[in-house]
Amino acid sequence: MEEIGCHFKFEKIIGSLYHDTNLLLSSGRNCLKYIIRERNITTLFLPYFLCESLSEVATSESVRIKFYHIDDNFMPLDIDESELNETTYIYYVNYYGLFKDNISKVIKRYKYVIVDDTHDFFDRTQYDVDVIYNYRKYFGVPDGACIISNDLIANPNYPKGKSLDKVVEMLERDETGQFFHYPTFLEADKHFRSEDLCYMSNFTENYLRAIDYETVLENRLRNYRILRELLGKYNQLNLSSEELTYMYPLFVSDGESLRTYLKANNIYSLRLWTNMNWNGANANEIRRADNIVLLPIDQRYSDNEMEYIADTVDKYYSSSPNKRKILGGKQ
């Protein structure tokens, strides 16, 4: 029995998490680790266009890795379906939340699939395969990801995660600002690379039950639509009919330079795939990693911030020699 009396702890929140599953893990890495163990996976096809953290997970679990390229539509290339079976899976990423249609195609073609839907948290499509979602990528929580599965069940042999150190990091961010807390963030992030397989912490699970998910979704969609309207003229991606909720992916020809300019104006653009599997990635994959600039659209921000981002991008392209000749790479 727990202690009775004494001082209060955090209040227990009565509410629901967005994804109804008892497979609540501490991180996306641990979600993959969990699936590998429970499915007895021995070989995993991973895309070159992916950070090396997941290949590190596979290696740590003694899983053989086979890398594959993606085409211009972000579909897998050169995978022989006959190689896939109960112990050999393909890991497919719904990049930027743009390729929901691709998921169904990949599942139909390959069958033995793990879907990484980290960039489309609000997608509740039933895919009949194991799907990974990441709470920490969408909300201010110290840890948290989950698996949606038809037949995987919670394994009682794994412990609950601990979040004390990571909560301290987030409190520091709140009180000192992003610039000053960044070293602490990096230190806290290292924890995910080394922690053993564990479930979501009690703190995070409790906190997530208090979030108004529908309002978050509305705010993200509103912010995305603003940037799509204002920045579409620069974007090499055709986003005319897409409804994205993770970030606004601005594909230009000078991504690193634009990121530097944005940072100088207090706009921090997330740089994904900085540590891709470079030894095998092809020129197109590297070009995308370098030049897709991810702009924040999350629930912390309103029309004002979106308009400031768009104005800053406009100033960047109008202030360069010959107006940069090719605006964002568009002829």
Buried (B, 14 or more C-beta within 10 A) or exposed (E): EEEEEEEEEEEEEEEEBBBEBEBBBBBBBBBBBBBBBBBEBBBBBBBBBBBBBBBEBBEEBEBEBEBBBBEEEBBBEEBEEEEBEEBBBBBBBBBBBBBBEBBEBBBEBBBBBBBBBBBBBBBEEEBEBBBBBBBBBBBBBBBBBBBBBEEBEBEEEBEBBBBEEBBEBBEBBEEEEEEEBEEBBEEBEEBBEEBEBBBBBBBBBBBBBEBEBEEBBEBBBBBBBBBBEBBBEBBBBEBEEBBBBBBBBBBBBBBEBBBEBBEEEEBBBEBBBEEBBEEEBEEEBBBBBBBBBBBBBBBEBEEEBBEBBBEBBBEBBEEBEEEBEBBBBEE
